[in-house]
Amino acid sequence: MSNNSNNSFLAFLLGAGVGTAIGILFAPDAGENTRDRLTFKLSKYKKELEDLVGELVEGKETHFNEAKTEGKRVITEAKNKAENLLNDVNKLIDQINQGDN
């Protein structure tokens, strides 16, 4: 990945972390329920990120043209996964905010 892509991805992860922290602070649900939901979501995200890293490492072993094609596919998948993760985080924040009303 390029340096700009790395910075964007790190910014996304930082934003997701901050959003999660804010969600925890303002969570209307019982602490145990909130922790259980967060543990489940974070475990899911951890697995997805581990799979993505595995794909990136495996991609280094392909030939140049194959690597270029694979790189484009991985970038597209990473973008889609990042968008899905962001949507999940936004849904979780919306659920937490609805509990405040």
Secondary structure, 3 states (H helix, E strand, C coil): CCHHHHHHHHHHHHHHHHHHHHHHHCCCCCHHHHHHHHHHHHHHHHHHHHHHHHHHHHHCCCCHHHHHHHHHHHHHHHHHHHHHHHHHHHHHHHHHHHHHC
